[in-house]
Amino acid sequence: MIFNLNSNDPNTKARAGTIKTDHGFIHTPIFMPVGTSATVKGVHQRDLKNEINPDVILGNTYHLYLRPGENIIEKAGGIHKFMNWDRNILTDSGGYQVYSLSNNRKINEEGVEFKSHIDGSYHFFSPERAIKIQRSIGADIIMAFDECTPYPCEYNYAKNSMNMTHRWLKRCVKEFNKSESIYDYSQTLFPIVQGSTFKDLRAQSAEFIANIGAEGNAIGGLSVGEPADEMYGMTEVVCNILPEDKPRYLMGVGTPINLLENIALGVDMFDCVMPSRNARNGMLFTADGTINIKNEKWKDDFSVIDKGNYSFVDLSYSKAYLKHLFSTKEALGRQIATIHNLAFYIWMVKEARNKIIDGTFLSWKSKMVKQMNNRL
């Protein structure tokens, strides 16, 4: 993997860069649609390419391990061939999903034993196992196995968890370095900064991760319920320490406003289920604010869903029609809303990139944040 820093905004720490992998270019800042089970829920790959047009999508190691299983994916020739996607893919390590199973898992130094949410069967992830599974899945960028701490979290728990994540990282790196890609393209390992919302722990973790010398770095544990100001504070601490010549990935974040504020702090990569999950519940994101399409006010509004220029779907359907689809529980409504939200996110980060390059990012961001706070 090669990362080139193309431009720095003169008024913030925002950057525009280019990541090159064997599956093509990723232009940063970038948002990665979440394809948990080798699919972006409810969206055909054709529409994903033609209407949303992301450079990279995300898959979930925990879910793919349980179904269909890494052996099936390996037999298919890797995740790209299995799901018919020829662009970049990133997989998380399963650490966050294991965290979310707080009542059905046991953590120790060796790894995590957890109970499947599907059939109740027991499984074990160690750092080594997480790397081996991700080798089989075959994503271009894979993540180290970590423990994601809850919020709020006691200091000593956060410190002990961070130190264990660091020890696990050494084991991940060792396993990654002694193994090879199963497929005819290379893979890249990103370590993850932890430390909850404690600045000193975040700084320690960022320094530890920076010294690993990986090709890219991630920031975890900042989408677990903490206030936005704390998220931004921790992100700023970490971005001031992580190397400038490596991409920075803030995991699981967030709202459109969260993305813009964190881009201003120096983050390059994002993922979140929010645009697709909220779409399935009738919430649409636009540059002028959010729309709850289920509201009665839209039943006879025949204007297009959004006058923005970021999705062909906007020109095809009215608010009244989409409200009708949600009222009648038609699957097409959820699909249109999902395509719209994801296309908006991709448009927004691409526009942020353009503004960084031409030096107008700060004024544009300020205007966008104000507009997007509206409820239409």
N, C-alpha and C positions, 0 to 999 in steps of 0.2 A: 504494500500500500504506500502511495506517495501523497503527501499533503503539501500544497503550495498556498501560501498566504498571498492573496492578490491585492487586497486593499484594507486599510484601516480608516475608520471614521475619525475625522479630526476632533470631534466634540464628545465622543463617548469611547468606550473600549470595544465597540462593535467591530467585527471583522468580516470580510468576504474572502472565502478560500475555495480551493478545489481539491477534492480527494479523488485519486485515481486507483481503482482496483481492476482486477481482471474482468469484471463485469461492467466496466465503464466508469463514467465520471459522476461524482456527487458534488453539486455546487452548494456551498454553504453560505449563509445559514440554511439549514434544511429541516423540514419536518418529515418524519417517517410514519406513514399510516400503519396502524397495528393490524397485522394479519396473524392473529393468535394461533389458529390451527391450519396454517398454510392457506388462508384465505382472508381477505379483508371482508368482514361479514356483510353479506348482501350485495357485494359489488363484483361484477364479472371482470376478469382480467382485461378484457377489451376496453371496458369503460375506465378501469384503473389507469390504463396507458393513455387512452385518447382524451379523456375528460379531466382526470385528476393529475396525471402525468408526474408522479414522484420519481426521483432518482433512486430511491431506496425504500424498502418496506421492512417491517419488523415481524419476526416470528417468535414463538414462545417455546422454549425448551421443555418446560414442565408439561405443557399440553401435548406437544408433538411426541414426547417420550411416552406418554400414556396412550395416545392415539394419533397416528396409526402405529407408532413405535419406530425407533431409529432403524431397525432392520428393514422395514418396508421402504422407508425413505432411501436407504442405501441401495436397496435392490432397484429402485426407480432411477438411480443415477444421481441422487442428491435432491435437495429441496427445490432447486431451480427447475429441474426437469419434472419433478413430481407435480408441481403446481403450475407449470408452463409459464414461468416468469424469468425473463432473460436479463433483468437488471439486478441491481444490488439487493442483498438481503442481510439484515443483522439479526442475530438471535440473542436474547437475554439468557442468563444462566439457569433460571429457575429459582433464584434466591428470593425474589419478591413474592412469587407464588407460594413458596414454602413459608415465607413470613406471614402471608395472609391466612395460612392454615394453622393459626396459633393454637387452636384446640385439638389439632390432629397431627402434631409433630413434636419430635424430641431432638434438641440440638446438643451435640457434644463436640469435642475437639476433632474427632474423625470426620464429622459431617452431620447430616440431618436425616433422621428416619421420619417418614411422613405417610399419612394414610390417603389413598386416592379418593378424590371427591366423586369418582365415577362408580367404583364398586367396593370401596372400603379396603382394598388390598394394601399391604404395606410395601414400601419401597425405601431405598436409601440412596441419597446423593452425597458423595464426597467431592472435594474439589477435582480429584482426578476423574471421577465418573462424569462430572458435568462437562469437562473438556472432551472426554471420549465421545459422549453423546453428541456434542456440538460438532465434532469432527465428522461423525456419521451423518448428521443433518446437512452439513455442508454450507452454512452461511458464509458470506465474505468476511463479516466482522462478527466475532464471538466475544462473550463477556466472561470475566472471571466470576467464580462462585463466591458470594458474599452473604453476610447476614444483614438484613435491612431492619433497623431498630424502629420501634413504634414511636408515635408522638402522643402525649409527652413521654419522656424517657428520663430516668434518673442518671445522673452523671456517671456513676461507677459502672452501671450496666452498659451505657454507651461506650465508655472507655474500654471495658473488657471485650465488648462485641467488636469494636474497631480493631483491637489488637488481634483478635481471632481472625477477622477478615484479612488482615495483613499476613498472618501465618498461612491462611488458606491461599492467598494470592501467590506466595512463594511456591506452594505445591502446584497451583494451576500453571504457573510459568514453567516449572520443571516438566510437567506432563506435556504441555504444549510444545516445548523445545525438543523433547525426545521423540515426539510423534510427527507424522507428516500428513499433509492433506490427502484424503482418499481420492480426491477428484483432480481434474487437470487444471486447477486454478488454486491460487494461494489463499490462505486465511490469515486474519489479523486478530490478535487478542488485545482487548481493552481491559485494564484494571479499573476498579471502582473506589472512589473516595467515599468514606463514611464518617461518622462522628456526630450524628444527630444535629441538634441546633446549638452546639457548644463550639464557640469560635476557636478555642485552643485545640480541641480535638480535631476540628475540621482542618486547621492549619497543619497539625501533626500528620494527619492522614494524607493531605495533599502533598506534603514534602516526601512522605514515604513513597507514594505512588509516582511522583515526579522522578525519584531516584531509580525506579524500576527501568525507566527508559523505553517504555512501550511506544508503539507507533500512534497511539491515541489514548485518551483517558476519559473516564466517565465519572459523573457525580451522582451518587445514589442517595436514597433516604430522604428526599426533599419533596415528596408528593404524598405524604402520609397524614395530612391533616393540619400541618403547621400553618400559621398565618403567612400571608404572602410576604410581609416585611421580613419575617425571619428567613424565608426562602431566599430572598434577594440578598440579605446580609450574609448568609452562608455561601451563596454563590460568588459573591464579591471576594470573600476571603480566599476561596479556593482558586478562582480564576487569576488572582494576583500571584499565586504560587505555581500553578501548573504551567509547563513550558508553552511559550507562545507559538512555537513552530509545530505543535501537535494539535489535532482537533479535540475539542471539549464537548462531551455529550452529557446533557442534563436529562436524567432518566425519568420518564413518567410525567412530564410537565408539558402542557397544562392548558389554561385558557389562552385565547389569542393575546390578551394583555400580558399574561405571564411570559409568553414567548418573546414579545417585543422588549419587555423590561430586562429579561435575561440575555437577549441578544446584545443589549446595550452594555451589559456587564462582561461580555466576552465569550458567551456560549455559542457553539456552532451547530449543534445537533440536538433534536428533540424527538420525543414520541409521546403519544398519549391516546387513550381510548375515548377521551371526551368528545371529539368531533363526531365520531361514529355512534357512540352510545347515546349522546344527547340527541342526535338526529333521529334515532329510532324512537325517542320519546317526544319528538315534535319540536325540538328547539333548533333553530337555525341561526348560525353566526353570519353577520354581514359587516361591512365596513361602517355602516351607520348604526349598528347595535344588534341586539338579539331579538328574534321573533319566536313566539310560541304559536306555531301554526294551528294548534288545536283551539285557539281562542275564537269565539263567535265573530269577532270583528272582521275576520278574514273571509267569511262565508260568501260575500258578494264583492270581494276585491279581485278584479280580473287583471290587475297589473302583474307583471312578471315577478317571480319570487324575489329577485334581486336585480337591480340595474347594474351591478358590477360586471366586470369583464373577465371574470375568472372561471366561468363554467358555461359550457354550451347549454347545460340543462336549464339555466336561468331564462334562456330565450324561448324555451319550449313549453313551460307550464306556468299557470297563474297561481297566485296564493289561494284563490277560491278552490281550484282543482285539487291542490295539495291538501288543503283542509278537508275536502270531501274524501280523499283517499284515507286520511287518518281517521275520519269519522266512521268510515265503512271498514276499517282495519284491513285495507288492501296492502299487500306486500310492496307494491310499486311505490306507495307513499314513503315507506321507510327507505327504499332504495334511492329514490330521488333526493330525499333529505340527506342521506349519507354522502352521495356523490357531491351534492352542493357543499356540505360542510368541509369535506376533505379538500375539495377544489379551492375553497376559500382559504384554508390553512396554507396550501401549497402556493397559491397566489400571493398571500401575505408575506411569506418568507422570501419568495423570489423578489417581491417589490422591496422588501427590506434590504436585500442584497444590492439591488439597483441603487437605492438611496445611499447605502454605505459607499458604493463606488463613486457616486457623483457628489458626495460630501453633504447631503441634505438629510441624513437619517434622523438626526435629533428633532428637527422641526416636524418632519413627517410623523415620527413616532408619537410626539406630543399630541398632534392632531388626531391620529388614529386612536390613541388611548382614550381621549375625551369622547370621541364618537362611539366607540365600541362599548362604552359604559352605559349607553342608552338602552332602554327596553322599549321596543317599538310596538 
